[in-house]
Amino acid sequence: MVIPQIKNDLMNRKILLDESDIPTHWYNIMADMPNKPLPPLNPKTGQPAGPGDLSPIFPMGLIMQEVSTERYVEIPDEVREIYKIWRPTPMYRATGLEKLLGTPAKIYYKYEGVSPSGSHKPNTAVPQAYYNKQEGVKSITTETGAGQWGTALAFACAQFGIRCEVYMVRISYDQKPYRKVMMNTFGAEVYPSPSDRTEAGRRILAEDPETSGSLGIAISEAIERAVMDDDTKYSLGSVLNHVLLHQTVIGQEAIKQLEYAGDYPDVVIAPLGGGSNFAGISFPFLKNNLTEGKNTRFVAVEPASCPKLTQGEFMYDFGDSAGYTPLLPMYTLGHNFKPAAIHAGGLRYHGASVLCSQLLKDGLIEAVALQQLECFEAGVMLAKSEGIIAAPEATHAVAQVIREANQAKEEGVEKTILFNLCGHGYVDMQAYDDYFAGKLTDHSFTENELKEGLKEIRELQPL
Amino acid sequence: MVIPQIKNDLMNRKILLDESDIPTHWYNIMADMPNKPLPPLNPKTGQPAGPGDLSPIFPMGLIMQEVSTERYVEIPDEVREIYKIWRPTPMYRATGLEKLLGTPAKIYYKYEGVSPSGSHKPNTAVPQAYYNKQEGVKSITTETGAGQWGTALAFACAQFGIRCEVYMVRISYDQKPYRKVMMNTFGAEVYPSPSDRTEAGRRILAEDPETSGSLGIAISEAIERAVMDDDTKYSLGSVLNHVLLHQTVIGQEAIKQLEYAGDYPDVVIAPLGGGSNFAGISFPFLKNNLTEGKNTRFVAVEPASCPKLTQGEFMYDFGDSAGYTPLLPMYTLGHNFKPAAIHAGGLRYHGASVLCSQLLKDGLIEAVALQQLECFEAGVMLAKSEGIIAAPEATHAVAQVIREANQAKEEGVEKTILFNLCGHGYVDMQAYDDYFAGKLTDHSFTENELKEGLKEIRELQPL
């Protein structure tokens, strides 16, 4: 093997930025959307929900971002200072994967696994902790499923000296002890949910002491604890507008990094659970489609076992199972939809964020649903060729990248692909073990299974 | 909190280098040592061991590096190309930890946890796989304890299309399943040791079917398998001269990074198991002591439960428990020393590399032994202030850094401290859990316990 011009910067595998390149503003796509999203509704009145509906659980700084239509929101210096711990994140040219596939496509990925929690989640956890701190909040509650979000918030709270109380779905609490210990190490208290610390938890435990819990129950517990105390607020790691806003540092950095490489993506690919990592890498590029006539495709990848984008319906639905949130206009499988227990816990959410849903409805982004066996196979290929073991969520993007790269090979066309490698899989190795052991299966629905979840919300609020 | 001059590069937390800054040569300290190490001995003849003694198990490219006295050894382009996956590694100014300690000391750390296996080990795994590939080797065997080394070699072999066969100490195989799965993901075969694949393994299993294994047994199995086939060689992850040589990329990058920061260390600190990560960060700076009149201190930190540097003796001893290696002149506790089952598995080795031992004997480096409770406490402080959860091995350096920083505070003196954060702890969270649960204890020896191990080698070969 001869490596030509090894000292030529254009042969770099990594494209790095200086800390002074950390974006100074978050980008708010609301300003540039041709059709603004429908308003959230107060479920009791059926009228548009205002800031007052959210103030018991969120600080006003975040509520104002939730409803903002300003194109740019300035990032506070204190937040940028903490971002420096891991940002700007590296961009890689996937030369190893390209060679393995023998594709004419150029593949780039933004790697968010270098953060303190190992995923993109701290991008929003830090500003959320900051705005809470600004308003005198002493304690933040949240729920976590697989544990990525709880870890990120635990880290962020440690930076600002805020108490952090995490309700972790019991089955994950039992099956993913490492995640719990990571949260403890950052100083958070972690309780298996349902717990006996809330009315909601006690009610569920009384009905079924052996329940494995659910994200919906954990959200109910976290919100109940937040409402209980004046100096306690609640925090959510995806779905909401302000969360997607904070993640746009990813795409803004990616644009600059591709400029250094002299390139621009034909397609941007990311997994979609609630929508925050997809939005984070996509929205700054989508702005260029909307305002500068660029023609990039954006592909959101969801698991076949939780296909809200490809098989759900665009309707008003609750953001949580318990029905505590306003009604949100989104692609959904119904807020009581129970996804199969696949390993990509971060993608097992019944709905897609309002912003992503409106963009899909308007044909500005695409969606595809992939089976988990194809995703793990892609993850193993990535590990061997690029040296990074991806989180199960992130392997969904990798699998779609391989489809696009193989298509480029078949058609003999050049293509520039960018994807978001949103987290590493070091704490998810059980998933790979189950894959190697042949314990994982693909998933398909009967039509009735999908209709069942939607029936309930159709009665609730037709759109 | 007001952050002054946030866009001033001198306020950066991270100091990054371009891929063109990856060193072009490894630095061989043998060239500059005032006293060269004594030769290894063939245990059968008592005469100095030559390349021929090593050729059944190592490729000649590595054997020549093992005995080289050239100051610089060129890094092959193919190796530098793979180094680009994670090198140059970032250097951090530990502003969070400095603030937490309220110290006048400036603290920097080199972070090797960004590599594919999460530690410094791939720095040598990749060139070892390369030189084996050059000589037509089809399969490499090795042993692994905690799993860091096995993971690194699995990754390196995947890059060159070499089969990788890892003998993993049974107790680790059972207790650290994530590490095994990481090796599988990179394509390696992993067997719990003792296994029924070797005579050594079968003999031990016959004696004690329930044995938990040991590094010594695993080494015996790996060497036996390597000797068995002509196209199979064996690979070691620390101790030997060529391994330490490969790790000097760490210190060479660190010198350049501190130049950018306008700084130079008064003290360099690293954990010492066999010696490779300590050597990697120290030797390039030690060269400046030896050749340019610099006056940096170098502190090797070992666990109090395996104190070869501070309580061992400088003698000829085997590098492995089974007695397959040449006799090496080193600080040792005796090759059959059984360290307590602390969590920092990478530091539980009975001896220190020949190079580090000679330098300690000549007073050119220092050593300190620390208890594990102090180390985990330091690890938690690092996590909360810097956002990185360190491997248990790496917390030993952090604890010593905190001692030095607190001393600087007490004495009111400025001091520049550099340490090697040689790996992350994501796959070692059980250790932190045991620490939080109060399950860990400190360790002390009776004088007899230490004498016992040395008695045997005294009879073997007096020095």
Boltz contact constraints between the chains, C-beta under 6 A:
constraints:
  - contact:
      token1: [A, 1]
      token2: [B, 78]
      max_distance: 6.0
  - contact:
      token1: [A, 3]
      token2: [B, 77]
      max_distance: 6.0
  - contact:
      token1: [A, 3]
      token2: [B, 81]
      max_distance: 6.0
  - contact:
      token1: [A, 6]
      token2: [B, 77]
      max_distance: 6.0
  - contact:
      token1: [A, 7]
      token2: [B, 20]
      max_distance: 6.0
  - contact:
      token1: [A, 12]
      token2: [B, 19]
      max_distance: 6.0
  - contact:
      token1: [A, 13]
      token2: [B, 84]
      max_distance: 6.0
  - contact:
      token1: [A, 16]
      token2: [B, 16]
      max_distance: 6.0
  - contact:
      token1: [A, 19]
      token2: [B, 12]
      max_distance: 6.0
  - contact:
      token1: [A, 20]
      token2: [B, 7]
      max_distance: 6.0
  - contact:
      token1: [A, 77]
      token2: [B, 3]
      max_distance: 6.0
  - contact:
      token1: [A, 77]
      token2: [B, 6]
      max_distance: 6.0
  - contact:
      token1: [A, 78]
      token2: [B, 1]
      max_distance: 6.0
  - contact:
      token1: [A, 81]
      token2: [B, 3]
      max_distance: 6.0
  - contact:
      token1: [A, 84]
      token2: [B, 13]
      max_distance: 6.0
  - contact:
      token1: [A, 85]
      token2: [B, 387]
      max_distance: 6.0
  - contact:
      token1: [A, 116]
      token2: [B, 387]
      max_distance: 6.0
  - contact:
      token1: [A, 155]
      token2: [B, 387]
      max_distance: 6.0
  - contact:
      token1: [A, 158]
      token2: [B, 384]
      max_distance: 6.0
  - contact:
      token1: [A, 178]
      token2: [B, 429]
      max_distance: 6.0
  - contact:
      token1: [A, 181]
      token2: [B, 429]
      max_distance: 6.0
  - contact:
      token1: [A, 181]
      token2: [B, 432]
      max_distance: 6.0
  - contact:
      token1: [A, 181]
      token2: [B, 433]
      max_distance: 6.0
  - contact:
      token1: [A, 184]
      token2: [B, 436]
      max_distance: 6.0
  - contact:
      token1: [A, 185]
      token2: [B, 380]
      max_distance: 6.0
  - contact:
      token1: [A, 185]
      token2: [B, 383]
      max_distance: 6.0
  - contact:
      token1: [A, 185]
      token2: [B, 389]
      max_distance: 6.0
  - contact:
      token1: [A, 185]
      token2: [B, 432]
      max_distance: 6.0
  - contact:
      token1: [A, 186]
      token2: [B, 383]
      max_distance: 6.0
  - contact:
      token1: [A, 187]
      token2: [B, 384]
      max_distance: 6.0
  - contact:
      token1: [A, 380]
      token2: [B, 185]
      max_distance: 6.0
  - contact:
      token1: [A, 383]
      token2: [B, 185]
      max_distance: 6.0
  - contact:
      token1: [A, 383]
      token2: [B, 186]
      max_distance: 6.0
  - contact:
      token1: [A, 384]
      token2: [B, 158]
      max_distance: 6.0
  - contact:
      token1: [A, 384]
      token2: [B, 187]
      max_distance: 6.0
  - contact:
      token1: [A, 387]
      token2: [B, 85]
      max_distance: 6.0
  - contact:
      token1: [A, 387]
      token2: [B, 116]
      max_distance: 6.0
  - contact:
      token1: [A, 387]
      token2: [B, 155]
      max_distance: 6.0
  - contact:
      token1: [A, 389]
      token2: [B, 185]
      max_distance: 6.0
  - contact:
      token1: [A, 426]
      token2: [B, 426]
      max_distance: 6.0
  - contact:
      token1: [A, 426]
      token2: [B, 427]
      max_distance: 6.0
  - contact:
      token1: [A, 427]
      token2: [B, 426]
      max_distance: 6.0
  - contact:
      token1: [A, 429]
      token2: [B, 178]
      max_distance: 6.0
  - contact:
      token1: [A, 429]
      token2: [B, 181]
      max_distance: 6.0
  - contact:
      token1: [A, 432]
      token2: [B, 181]
      max_distance: 6.0
  - contact:
      token1: [A, 432]
      token2: [B, 185]
      max_distance: 6.0
  - contact:
      token1: [A, 433]
      token2: [B, 181]
      max_distance: 6.0
  - contact:
      token1: [A, 436]
      token2: [B, 184]
      max_distance: 6.0
